[in-house]
Amino acid sequence: MAKYLVTGAAGFIGARVAEMLLASGHTVIGVDNMNDAYDVRLKQWRLARLQPNPGFHFERLDISRREDVERISALEAGEHAPLEAVINLAARAGVRQSVLDPWVYFDTNLTGTLNLLELCRRQGVPKFILASTSSIYGDGAPLPTPETASSDRPLQPYAASKKGAEALCHSYHYLYDIDVTVFRYFTVYGPAGRPDMSMFRFTKWINEGLPLHLNGDGEQSRGFTYVDDIARGTILGLQPLGYEIINLGGHESVKINDLIHMLEDQIGKKALIEHHPPVAADMLASWADVQKARRLLGWEPQVALKQGVAHLVEWYAQERDWASQIAT
């Protein structure tokens, strides 16, 4: 069994990746700074599911701080088994918020990635996985979008920070032969997801009889993929691949209006829709071409959109006492 460092271990995708690795008998060092980019109760709920596992060790630290990453090096020096890989899922995410505070996005997404690549170089860690984003493709990408589509003109600081992180990863692969897999995730959803994402927001607003704030006419589309499928694909990326950029997710594209109708059916309530102007930072459509993931990883999504939405609605009902208090 192997030992892995998972950053963003209390995050939406990071917690699920850590959970799956632990279930397979691996050891996981999880790190997270537990920041308040969104309500920390979600991170605490995810972390509480991991901490009883004897193979899980948690450190609260910030990957953008070199001295914090040095603590990982010191911790690693005291262990007998070396790290097999660093899975960097720590990030400041969200296109709209990055317009308001671009500095924190570059601190975490770019400087944090650099600090972790340096850790791999110093410690001889052979594998690095980076969480990137479909937002990197900007506007006007072909649908479904292949990895060969242009990513040279990101529309927001968030996407720009991830583009820079991808370039850093390539330089460390070239200079130090670190095996790197970059995953460009497309619109991930599921239980305990990020509250700034439409799935969580819509689920809460419909359940609580609150206005559902819809930017644009609702005819924009997204390719949604359930978090378990994303986590499985990420773990498959631990195999040696050289340097690869791989789309993951977005296999079921749906218009936002149709998604709202699906949630209404699952919840049993009608949405109180309030229309607002489109947001310039938002893409009109995202839909991944995942042929490369199939070819290199043997990855296939297993959870259909309707099934995944049902899981999310069920989770919200179970955790409603506190989940209903989460700001969206």
PEQUI-V84938 format. One record per pair of residues at least 6 apart in sequence whose C-alpha atoms are under 8 Angstrom apart, sorted by the first residue. I is the first residue (numbers start at 1). J is the second residue. If there is no record, write none. Layout:
<<I:J> <I:J>>
This chain:
<<1:25> <1:26> <1:27> <2:26> <2:27> <2:83> <2:84> <3:26> <3:27> <3:28> <3:29> <3:81> <3:82> <3:83> <3:84> <3:85> <4:26> <4:27> <4:28> <4:29> <4:83> <4:84> <4:85> <4:86> <4:87> <5:28> <5:29> <5:30> <5:31> <5:83> <5:85> <5:86> <5:87> <6:14> <6:18> <6:28> <6:29> <6:30> <6:31> <6:86> <6:87> <6:88> <6:89> <7:14> <7:30> <7:31> <7:32> <7:63> <7:86> <7:87> <7:88> <7:89> <7:90> <8:14> <8:15> <8:30> <8:31> <8:32> <8:33> <8:88> <8:89> <8:90> <8:91> <9:15> <9:18> <9:30> <9:31> <9:32> <9:47> <9:89> <9:90> <10:31> <10:32> <10:34> <10:43> <10:44> <10:46> <10:47> <11:32> <11:43> <11:46> <11:89> <11:90> <12:43> <12:46> <12:192> <12:193> <12:194> <12:227> <13:89> <13:227> <13:230> <13:231> <14:89> <14:90> <14:231> <15:46> <15:47> <15:50> <16:227> <16:228> <16:231> <17:231> <17:232> <17:234> <17:235> <18:28> <18:30> <18:50> <19:50> <20:231> <20:232> <21:27> <21:28> <21:235> <22:28> <22:53> <22:55> <22:56> <25:55> <26:55> <27:55> <27:56> <28:55> <28:56> <28:57> <29:56> <29:57> <29:58> <29:59> <30:56> <30:57> <30:58> <30:59> <31:58> <31:59> <31:60> <31:61> <31:62> <32:59> <32:60> <32:61> <32:62> <32:90> <33:60> <33:61> <33:62> <33:63> <34:40> <34:43> <34:60> <37:92> <38:194> <38:195> <38:196> <38:327> <39:326> <39:327> <42:192> <46:192> <50:56> <51:57> <51:58> <61:68> <61:69> <62:68> <62:69> <62:112> <63:69> <63:90> <63:108> <63:111> <63:112> <63:113> <63:115> <63:116> <64:107> <64:108> <64:111> <64:112> <64:113> <64:115> <65:112> <65:115> <66:115> <69:115> <69:116> <69:119> <70:119> <73:119> <73:123> <76:82> <76:83> <82:125> <83:125> <84:125> <84:126> <84:127> <85:125> <85:126> <85:127> <85:128> <85:129> <85:238> <86:116> <86:120> <86:125> <86:127> <86:128> <86:129> <87:128> <87:129> <87:130> <88:113> <88:116> <88:128> <88:129> <88:130> <88:131> <89:130> <89:131> <90:108> <90:109> <90:131> <91:105> <91:108> <91:109> <92:104> <92:105> <92:108> <92:109> <92:158> <93:105> <93:158> <94:158> <94:196> <95:135> <95:156> <95:157> <95:158> <95:159> <95:281> <95:282> <96:156> <96:281> <96:282> <98:105> <98:156> <98:157> <98:158> <99:156> <99:157> <99:158> <102:157> <102:158> <105:157> <105:158> <105:161> <106:157> <106:158> <106:161> <109:161> <109:162> <109:165> <110:161> <110:162> <110:164> <110:165> <113:165> <113:168> <114:165> <114:168> <117:128> <117:169> <117:172> <119:125> <120:126> <120:127> <120:128> <120:178> <121:176> <121:178> <125:178> <126:177> <126:178> <126:179> <127:178> <127:179> <127:180> <127:238> <127:240> <128:178> <128:179> <128:180> <128:181> <129:180> <129:181> <129:182> <129:183> <129:237> <129:238> <130:166> <130:180> <130:181> <130:182> <130:183> <131:182> <131:183> <131:184> <131:185> <132:162> <132:163> <132:166> <132:182> <132:183> <132:184> <132:185> <133:159> <133:162> <133:183> <133:184> <133:185> <133:186> <134:184> <134:185> <134:186> <134:187> <134:247> <134:286> <134:288> <135:154> <135:155> <135:159> <135:283> <136:151> <136:152> <136:153> <136:154> <136:155> <136:159> <136:160> <136:162> <136:163> <137:149> <137:150> <137:151> <137:152> <137:153> <137:154> <138:151> <138:153> <138:154> <138:155> <138:283> <139:155> <139:283> <139:284> <141:149> <141:150> <142:149> <143:286> <143:287> <143:288> <143:289> <144:286> <144:287> <144:288> <144:289> <145:286> <145:287> <145:288> <145:289> <146:247> <146:288> <146:289> <146:290> <147:245> <147:246> <147:247> <147:289> <151:163> <154:160> <154:163> <155:281> <156:281> <166:182> <169:180> <170:180> <170:243> <172:178> <173:179> <173:180> <173:242> <173:243> <178:242> <179:240> <179:241> <179:242> <179:243> <180:241> <180:242> <180:243> <180:244> <181:237> <181:238> <181:241> <181:242> <181:243> <181:244> <181:245> <181:246> <182:243> <182:244> <182:245> <182:246> <183:234> <183:245> <183:246> <183:247> <183:248> <184:245> <184:246> <184:247> <184:248> <185:230> <185:247> <185:248> <185:249> <185:250> <186:223> <186:224> <186:225> <186:247> <186:248> <186:249> <186:250> <186:286> <186:287> <186:288> <187:222> <187:223> <187:224> <187:225> <187:249> <187:250> <188:224> <188:225> <188:226> <188:227> <188:230> <188:249> <188:250> <189:199> <189:224> <189:225> <189:226> <189:227> <190:199> <190:226> <190:227> <190:308> <190:309> <190:311> <190:312> <191:311> <191:312> <191:313> <191:315> <191:316> <192:312> <192:315> <193:200> <194:200> <195:201> <195:326> <195:327> <195:328> <196:328> <200:328> <201:212> <201:328> <202:212> <202:260> <202:263> <203:263> <203:267> <203:313> <203:316> <204:210> <204:316> <204:324> <205:211> <205:212> <205:271> <206:212> <206:264> <206:267> <206:269> <206:270> <206:271> <206:272> <207:267> <207:269> <208:324> <209:271> <209:272> <210:272> <211:271> <211:272> <211:273> <211:274> <212:271> <212:272> <212:273> <212:274> <213:273> <213:274> <213:275> <213:276> <214:273> <214:274> <214:275> <214:276> <215:275> <215:276> <215:277> <215:278> <215:279> <216:275> <216:276> <216:277> <216:278> <216:279> <217:275> <217:278> <218:255> <218:256> <218:257> <219:255> <219:256> <219:257> <220:255> <220:256> <220:284> <220:285> <221:253> <221:254> <221:255> <221:256> <221:284> <221:285> <221:286> <222:250> <222:253> <222:254> <222:255> <222:256> <222:285> <222:286> <222:287> <223:249> <223:250> <223:251> <223:252> <223:253> <223:254> <223:286> <223:287> <223:288> <224:249> <224:250> <224:251> <224:252> <224:253> <224:254> <224:305> <225:249> <225:250> <225:251> <225:252> <225:301> <225:303> <225:305> <226:303> <226:304> <226:305> <226:308> <229:249> <229:300> <229:301> <229:302> <229:303> <230:248> <230:249> <233:248> <233:293> <233:297> <233:299> <236:297> <236:299> <237:297> <246:290> <246:292> <246:293> <247:288> <247:289> <247:290> <247:292> <247:293> <248:288> <248:290> <248:293> <249:288> <249:290> <249:301> <250:286> <250:287> <250:288> <250:289> <251:287> <251:288> <251:289> <251:290> <251:301> <252:287> <252:304> <252:305> <253:286> <253:287> <260:271> <262:306> <263:309> <263:313> <264:270> <264:271> <266:309> <266:310> <266:313> <267:313> <293:299> <293:300> <294:300> <316:323>>
